[in-house]
Amino acid sequence: MNGVEGDGLPPNQSTQNRYILDNTDIHNETSAHTAHKLREKASGVSSELIVLTAHVVSSLYSPFYLPVVAFVVLFLFSYLNMLPMQTKVILTLIVYFFTILLPHVAIYCYRKLNGWTRHQMSRRERRYVPYVLSIVSYGALLYLLYGIHMPRFALGVIGGALVIQVVCAIVNNFIKISTHAAASGGVVGALIAFSFIFAFDPTWWVCLTTLLCGMVCSARLILRQHTYAEIGWGVLVGVVSGFVSILLI
């Protein structure tokens, strides 16, 4: 009767040990499985958050927006702040029309006519027409601002953006260069050039714009839109073009 496990009698020592071990294994397997699921869930949320942040950074720091931002900064921190508010608003709207609205509409129509998605149009061989549309729009704005006798450093902002696009279009024959990286690098180069023109210490501003440039480049890598080489060439083209354009135009 001592070896019988039924009838309400306690199991013998060997059976009890096996019972404890079996329950311990089950508990360990359950705990490991639960921990694995929790890690997967945590990793999934983290990955989604990183990708979402990359999309936001990439969208906010679009190359099309930078000329407008640059003009707003010039209206705030240069002697152009003495212009009447109405004049500053009109000039900002003009820059917005030629650098954001017109290129976006033209590129959107081109994409719809070909039935492409954004991702399909991002292929290197399909980027030439968007480059040309943007170059024509920026060239028209540069001509218009020159006609109304805007200061040279203001013309340099548009000229620098135009030069960056032309160089990117040429380099696109060989590599799918990142225009986001080029534009963010152009901000760094232009800022250094402006420090020569207005004689101010750009250290903290250069640190800030370099940090933003790194964020944008990281976002493009996270979204798998470019390789390290494409990002690197973009930054190099942007810094050199932005610096030289501001000083020479």
C-alpha positions as MATLAB code, in Angstrom:
seq = 'MNGVEGDGLPPNQSTQNRYILDNTDIHNETSAHTAHKLREKASGVSSELIVLTAHVVSSLYSPFYLPVVAFVVLFLFSYLNMLPMQTKVILTLIVYFFTILLPHVAIYCYRKLNGWTRHQMSRRERRYVPYVLSIVSYGALLYLLYGIHMPRFALGVIGGALVIQVVCAIVNNFIKISTHAAASGGVVGALIAFSFIFAFDPTWWVCLTTLLCGMVCSARLILRQHTYAEIGWGVLVGVVSGFVSILLI';
ca = [
       0.000    0.000    0.000;
       2.946    2.325    0.561;
       3.760    2.307   -3.172;
       0.233    3.185   -4.284;
      -0.211    6.818   -5.347;
      -4.024    6.745   -5.440;
      -6.644    6.421   -2.717;
      -5.388    9.654   -1.108;
      -2.097    8.094   -0.040;
       1.115   10.209   -0.407;
       3.565    9.151   -3.171;
       6.824    7.493   -2.278;
      10.040    9.488   -2.163;
      11.190    8.555   -5.707;
       7.884    9.497   -7.290;
       7.771   12.726   -5.315;
      11.245   13.685   -6.511;
      10.295   13.037  -10.131;
       7.148   15.091   -9.639;
       9.137   18.013   -8.270;
      11.692   17.805  -11.094;
       8.977   17.623  -13.762;
       7.233   20.643  -12.338;
      10.518   22.517  -12.084;
      11.283   21.806  -15.771;
       7.826   22.913  -16.795;
       8.186   26.079  -14.736;
      11.612   26.818  -16.239;
      10.365   26.223  -19.790;
       7.340   28.449  -19.166;
       9.491   31.177  -17.660;
      11.964   31.011  -20.540;
       9.154   31.082  -23.093;
       7.496   34.027  -21.335;
      10.792   35.909  -21.101;
      11.444   35.268  -24.782;
       8.014   36.577  -25.712;
       8.520   39.647  -23.555;
      11.892   40.310  -25.195;
      10.337   39.915  -28.635;
       7.538   42.278  -27.699;
       9.930   44.834  -26.228;
      12.208   44.547  -29.242;
       9.289   44.954  -31.628;
       8.031   48.104  -29.929;
      11.543   49.529  -29.818;
      12.144   48.780  -33.508;
       8.834   50.314  -34.521;
       9.607   53.427  -32.477;
      13.050   53.765  -34.056;
      11.637   53.422  -37.578;
       8.855   55.905  -36.813;
      11.381   58.393  -35.438;
      13.528   57.926  -38.544;
      10.514   58.672  -40.756;
       9.733   61.829  -38.775;
      13.327   63.099  -38.869;
      13.623   62.316  -42.578;
      10.373   64.145  -43.350;
      11.044   67.210  -41.189;
      14.575   67.624  -42.513;
      13.579   67.324  -46.152;
      15.962   69.080  -48.576;
      13.034   71.094  -49.951;
      12.366   72.829  -46.619;
      15.870   74.077  -45.915;
      15.871   77.195  -48.176;
      12.706   78.462  -46.492;
      14.205   77.835  -43.058;
      17.412   79.575  -44.140;
      15.519   82.681  -45.265;
      13.559   82.791  -42.014;
      16.854   82.644  -40.099;
      18.306   85.433  -42.238;
      15.237   87.582  -41.613;
      15.715   87.067  -37.874;
      19.483   87.351  -37.399;
      20.868   89.454  -40.272;
      20.281   93.077  -41.242;
      17.399   91.800  -43.378;
      15.330   91.949  -40.162;
      14.995   95.674  -40.844;
      12.769   94.939  -43.840;
       9.027   95.529  -43.351;
       7.147   92.486  -42.117;
       5.012   92.442  -45.258;
       8.121   92.277  -47.440;
       9.583   89.420  -45.387;
       6.339   87.462  -45.587;
       6.080   87.960  -49.365;
       9.696   86.895  -49.903;
       9.216   83.825  -47.699;
       6.110   82.842  -49.665;
       7.998   83.274  -52.947;
      10.790   81.016  -51.699;
       8.203   78.513  -50.463;
       6.472   78.462  -53.849;
       9.628   77.812  -55.875;
      11.447   75.471  -53.481;
       8.616   73.417  -51.963;
       5.241   73.770  -53.648;
       6.247   73.848  -57.313;
       8.808   70.992  -57.166;
       6.477   68.830  -55.078;
       3.552   69.288  -57.452;
       5.713   68.716  -60.541;
       7.343   65.582  -59.117;
       3.987   64.278  -57.900;
       2.445   64.679  -61.362;
       5.457   62.983  -62.960;
       5.186   60.063  -60.533;
       1.442   59.657  -61.100;
       1.824   59.781  -64.884;
       4.222   56.842  -64.663;
       2.155   54.990  -62.075;
       5.056   54.714  -59.619;
       5.042   54.682  -55.860;
       7.480   56.837  -53.876;
       9.721   53.837  -53.363;
       9.671   52.907  -57.054;
      10.613   56.428  -58.093;
      13.548   56.458  -55.674;
      15.495   54.085  -57.931;
      18.661   55.713  -59.229;
      17.750   55.611  -62.937;
      14.378   57.276  -62.240;
      15.718   60.257  -60.312;
      16.890   62.332  -63.273;
      13.557   63.964  -64.145;
      12.845   64.950  -60.506;
      16.327   66.449  -60.356;
      15.676   68.441  -63.543;
      12.303   69.672  -62.286;
      13.839   70.869  -59.030;
      16.826   72.454  -60.779;
      14.569   74.409  -63.130;
      12.433   75.615  -60.224;
      15.432   76.682  -58.125;
      17.044   78.317  -61.149;
      13.910   80.368  -61.776;
      13.879   81.490  -58.148;
      17.548   82.468  -58.271;
      16.893   84.532  -61.404;
      13.898   86.209  -59.773;
      15.764   87.091  -56.573;
      18.689   88.412  -58.587;
      16.262   90.600  -60.533;
      14.925   92.226  -57.367;
      18.503   92.811  -56.106;
      18.542   90.556  -53.084;
      21.858   90.557  -51.155;
      24.537   88.195  -52.357;
      24.482   86.069  -49.222;
      20.722   85.538  -49.692;
      21.320   84.563  -53.306;
      24.019   82.210  -52.040;
      21.422   80.191  -50.111;
      19.460   79.402  -53.261;
      22.615   79.157  -55.343;
      24.083   76.640  -52.895;
      20.932   74.521  -52.963;
      20.980   74.687  -56.769;
      24.634   73.672  -56.962;
      24.021   70.744  -54.604;
      21.208   69.471  -56.823;
      23.247   69.839  -59.994;
      26.200   67.971  -58.471;
      23.884   65.273  -57.098;
      22.292   64.860  -60.535;
      25.738   64.404  -62.098;
      26.955   62.006  -59.410;
      23.691   60.069  -59.800;
      25.197   58.588  -62.972;
      27.532   56.586  -60.773;
      25.930   56.301  -57.330;
      22.547   56.982  -55.749;
      23.777   59.870  -53.640;
      21.669   60.936  -50.662;
      20.102   64.363  -51.207;
      19.081   64.432  -47.530;
      22.718   64.025  -46.513;
      23.817   66.577  -49.120;
      21.288   69.138  -47.913;
      22.176   68.647  -44.244;
      25.868   68.867  -45.101;
      25.124   72.008  -47.093;
      23.718   73.627  -43.956;
      26.986   72.978  -42.121;
      29.071   74.360  -44.999;
      26.843   77.421  -45.432;
      26.945   78.166  -41.710;
      30.740   78.132  -41.700;
      30.746   80.445  -44.734;
      28.288   82.842  -43.052;
      30.595   82.982  -40.022;
      33.250   84.496  -42.309;
      30.816   86.994  -43.816;
      29.249   88.199  -40.558;
      32.312   87.575  -38.350;
      30.740   85.504  -35.572;
      31.836   82.415  -33.658;
      29.989   79.468  -35.237;
      31.185   76.783  -32.816;
      27.908   75.999  -31.078;
      25.883   76.398  -34.261;
      28.237   74.065  -36.108;
      27.876   71.514  -33.286;
      24.089   71.749  -33.516;
      23.916   71.468  -37.309;
      26.447   68.628  -37.294;
      24.292   66.787  -34.749;
      21.223   67.329  -36.952;
      23.198   66.149  -39.972;
      24.107   62.969  -38.099;
      20.471   62.421  -37.137;
      19.327   62.765  -40.736;
      22.030   60.449  -42.052;
      21.209   57.875  -39.377;
      17.512   58.107  -40.276;
      18.236   57.425  -43.940;
      20.360   54.416  -42.989;
      17.693   53.075  -40.625;
      15.093   53.381  -43.383;
      17.509   51.523  -45.714;
      17.287   54.230  -48.337;
      21.054   54.570  -48.756;
      24.364   52.909  -48.032;
      27.235   54.367  -46.006;
      29.006   55.396  -49.205;
      25.943   57.201  -50.558;
      25.524   59.026  -47.243;
      29.217   59.936  -47.075;
      29.343   61.312  -50.610;
      26.167   63.266  -49.926;
      27.617   64.969  -46.857;
      30.875   65.776  -48.680;
      29.063   67.279  -51.671;
      26.813   69.299  -49.369;
      29.522   70.755  -47.141;
      31.766   71.789  -50.048;
      28.932   73.124  -52.214;
      27.314   75.060  -49.380;
      30.576   76.634  -48.264;
      31.829   77.601  -51.709;
      28.449   78.867  -52.962;
      27.936   81.273  -50.052;
      31.434   82.723  -50.370;
      31.585   83.016  -54.160;
      28.066   84.045  -55.207;
];
